């Protein structure tokens, strides 16, 4: 019986390792795709416990059983991919990752505008949320607005416009967000997963307090020592108070990840000559 090697599975480059990008990466990785995440040298992620971007600071992070590790160069990227680990690359320009010639690119930076992603970046290019136009700068857009269309694959046009109003949880919208009162260095006084009281000081920026508007559990918090600008989101209070929500991928991130997987399967049918399989077969 001759054993034939199966072609290498497709490689997906995800720009942005925040909670939504991580939800996408988690779903694609479990489906058998190779995934590499690029990030800023100092990621400004709030939901750090469920963001692969945290590997930039910590060296590694495990989210729901999936491990991601810092990979500063091409050699490390290839090694981590071989071991089934998600590489996280501090590569804002994309120079390192683009040299790997990925089969697909997902822009998950959630900037609400296109920061330079084009159809030429990969055989399949997908954008999350507003700021992208399917058919012009990406092949598909994934709806990120909560509601009936969350996770929908858009092949023509754009996602819903950003309302700048977070989806309400138990009736709380803007109230559940923590924002910087001024510019300066962020310093926290609580940790993610700890309870917060209404009116409690959660952190400070340049000596000015960051106060919780509601009671709940601290689901997200910016990393200590980062410099922030006025009104930047620095934390997230969940009024439901469920501890496990602080350390698990959200329903929104899973729905968006499912949309990305659908788009890749649909758009990749006629673009890729590589196999989805990870093992060898005997014939």
C-alpha positions in Angstrom: 0.0 0.0 0.0 1.5 3.3 -1.1 1.1 6.3 1.2 0.6 9.5 -0.6 1.1 12.9 1.1 -2.0 15.1 1.2 -1.4 18.8 0.1 -1.0 21.3 2.9 -4.3 22.7 4.2 -5.1 26.3 3.5 -3.5 29.1 5.5 -5.7 31.9 6.7 -4.2 35.2 7.9 -6.3 37.0 10.4 -5.5 40.7 11.0 -6.4 41.4 14.6 -6.4 39.0 17.6 -9.1 40.6 19.7 -12.1 38.7 21.0 -13.9 38.6 17.6 -10.7 37.7 15.7 -10.0 35.0 18.2 -13.5 33.6 17.9 -12.9 33.4 14.1 -9.5 31.8 14.6 -10.8 29.3 17.0 -13.6 28.2 14.7 -11.4 27.9 11.6 -8.6 26.1 13.5 -11.1 23.5 14.8 -12.3 23.1 11.2 -8.8 22.0 10.2 -7.5 25.2 8.7 -4.1 26.7 9.5 -4.4 30.1 11.1 -1.9 32.9 11.8 -2.8 36.1 13.6 -1.1 39.4 13.2 -1.2 42.1 15.8 0.2 45.5 16.9 3.3 45.5 19.1 1.1 46.7 22.0 -2.5 45.4 21.3 -5.2 47.5 22.9 -7.5 44.6 23.6 -10.0 44.8 26.5 -11.3 41.2 26.6 -7.7 40.0 27.1 -8.6 36.5 28.6 -10.3 35.5 25.3 -8.0 37.3 22.9 -5.0 35.6 21.2 -3.5 39.1 21.0 -2.5 38.7 24.7 0.2 36.3 23.5 2.1 39.4 22.4 2.5 40.4 26.1 2.4 37.0 27.8 4.2 34.9 25.3 1.3 32.5 25.0 -2.4 32.1 25.9 -4.9 29.3 25.8 -8.5 30.1 24.9 -11.0 27.2 25.3 -8.3 24.6 24.9 -6.6 26.2 21.9 -3.1 27.5 22.3 -1.6 30.6 20.7 2.0 31.6 21.0 4.1 34.6 20.1 6.0 34.1 16.8 8.2 37.0 16.0 9.6 35.7 12.8 8.9 33.3 9.9 10.8 30.4 11.4 8.7 30.5 14.6 5.5 30.9 12.6 6.2 27.7 10.6 7.2 25.8 13.7 4.0 26.7 15.6 1.8 25.9 12.6 3.5 22.4 12.4 2.8 21.9 16.0 -0.9 22.8 15.7 -0.5 26.1 17.6 -1.8 29.4 16.4 1.1 31.8 15.8 0.6 35.4 16.9 2.9 37.8 15.0 3.6 41.5 16.0 3.4 42.5 12.3 1.2 45.6 11.8 2.6 46.2 8.3 1.9 42.5 7.3 5.3 42.1 5.8 6.2 38.9 7.6 2.8 37.1 7.2 2.2 38.2 3.6 5.5 36.6 2.7 3.9 33.2 3.6 1.4 33.7 0.7 -1.7 32.9 2.7 -4.7 31.4 0.8 -7.1 33.8 2.6 -7.1 36.9 4.7 -9.7 38.0 7.3 -9.5 41.6 8.5 -10.8 41.4 12.0 -9.4 44.6 13.4 -12.9 46.2 13.8 -11.6 49.6 13.0 -15.0 50.5 11.4 -13.1 51.6 8.3 -10.7 50.0 5.9 -7.1 50.4 7.0 -5.7 49.3 3.6 -7.0 45.8 2.9 -7.5 45.1 -0.8 -8.6 42.3 -3.1 -4.9 41.8 -4.0 -3.9 40.7 -0.5 -5.0 37.0 -1.0 -7.0 34.8 -3.2 -9.9 35.2 -0.7 -10.3 38.4 1.3 -13.0 38.9 4.0 -13.7 41.9 6.1 -15.6 41.9 9.4 -18.2 44.6 9.9 -18.6 48.1 8.5 -15.9 49.8 6.5 -15.6 47.2 3.7 -17.4 46.9 0.4 -17.9 43.3 -0.9 -16.9 43.2 -4.5 -14.6 46.3 -4.3 -12.0 46.0 -1.5 -12.9 42.5 -0.2 -14.7 39.4 -1.6 -17.1 39.2 1.3 -18.2 41.1 4.4 -19.5 39.4 7.5 -22.2 41.2 9.4 -21.1 42.0 13.0 -24.2 43.9 14.2 -26.2 41.9 16.7 -29.6 41.0 15.5 -31.3 38.9 12.8 -28.3 39.2 10.4 -25.4 38.6 12.8 -22.9 36.4 11.0 -24.5 36.8 7.6 -22.1 36.6 4.5 -22.5 39.6 2.3 -21.2 39.2 -1.2 -22.3 42.6 -2.5 -22.3 45.8 -0.5 -21.5 46.6 3.1 -22.4 45.6 6.6 -24.7 47.8 8.7 -23.2 51.2 9.7 -21.7 51.4 13.2 -24.2 53.0 15.6 -21.4 53.5 18.3 -24.0 52.1 20.7 -23.1 48.7 22.2 -25.8 46.1 22.2 -27.7 46.2 25.5 -27.3 43.5 28.2 -30.2 43.4 30.7 -31.1 46.9 29.5 -27.6 48.4 29.8 -25.7 49.7 26.8 -23.2 52.5 27.1 -23.5 52.2 30.9 -21.6 48.9 30.9 -18.5 50.3 29.2 -15.5 51.8 31.1 -13.9 54.7 29.3 -10.7 56.7 29.9 -11.4 60.1 31.5 -8.3 61.7 29.9 -5.1 60.8 28.1 -2.4 59.1 30.1 -1.1 55.7 31.4 -3.8 53.2 32.4 -3.5 51.5 35.8 -6.1 49.0 37.0 -7.2 48.2 40.5 -9.3 45.1 39.8 -8.7 42.0 37.7 -10.9 40.4 35.0 -13.5 38.1 36.6 -13.8 40.2 39.8 -17.2 41.7 40.9 -17.7 45.4 40.6 -20.1 47.7 42.4 -21.8 50.7 41.0 -19.7 53.7 41.7 -16.6 51.7 42.4 -13.2 52.9 41.1 -12.0 50.2 38.7 -8.8 51.9 37.5 -7.2 55.2 37.0 -5.6 57.2 34.1 -3.1 59.9 35.0 -4.5 59.9 38.5 -8.1 60.3 37.4 -10.5 57.5 38.4 -12.3 55.2 36.1 -15.6 54.4 37.8 -18.2 51.7 37.1 -21.6 53.0 36.2 -23.3 49.7 37.1 -22.9 46.6 39.2 -21.7 43.4 37.6 -18.6 41.4 36.8 -15.5 42.8 35.2 -15.5 41.0 31.8 -12.8 42.9 30.1 -10.0 45.3 31.1 -7.1 46.9 29.3 -3.6 45.8 30.2 -1.7 47.9 32.8 0.8 50.4 31.6 -0.7 51.2 28.2 -1.2 54.8 27.1 -4.8 55.7 26.3 -6.6 58.6 24.8 -9.7 60.4 26.2 -12.9 58.3 26.0 -11.1 55.2 24.8 -12.8 52.0 25.9 -10.7 50.5 28.7 -13.1 48.0 30.3 -16.4 46.1 30.2 -18.8 45.4 33.0 -21.3 42.5 32.5 -24.4 43.0 34.6 -25.3 39.3 34.3 -22.4 38.5 36.7 -21.6 35.1 35.2 -17.9 34.3 35.9 -17.4 31.9 33.0 -18.4 34.5 30.5 -15.2 36.3 31.3 -13.1 33.4 30.1 -15.1 32.0 27.1 -15.7 33.0 23.5 -18.9 35.0 23.2 -22.0 34.0 21.1 -21.3 37.0 18.9 -17.7 35.9 18.1 -18.9 32.3 17.4 -21.6 33.5 15.0 -19.1 35.7 13.2 -16.6 32.8 13.0 -19.3 30.7 11.5 -19.9 33.3 8.9 -16.2 33.5 8.0 -16.1 29.7 7.7 -19.1 29.7 5.4 -17.5 32.5 3.2 -14.2 30.6 2.9 -16.0 27.4 1.9 -18.1 29.2 -0.6 -15.5 31.5 -2.1 -12.6 29.0 -2.0 -14.3 26.3 -4.1 -12.9 27.7 -7.4 -9.9 29.5 -6.0 -7.9 26.8 -4.2 -6.3 23.6 -5.4 -5.2 22.6 -1.9 -6.8 20.1 0.4 -8.7 20.6 3.5 -7.4 17.4 5.0 -4.7 17.2 7.7 -3.7 13.5 7.4 -2.3 11.2 4.9 -4.3 8.5 3.2 -3.4 5.0 2.0 -4.4 3.9 -1.4 
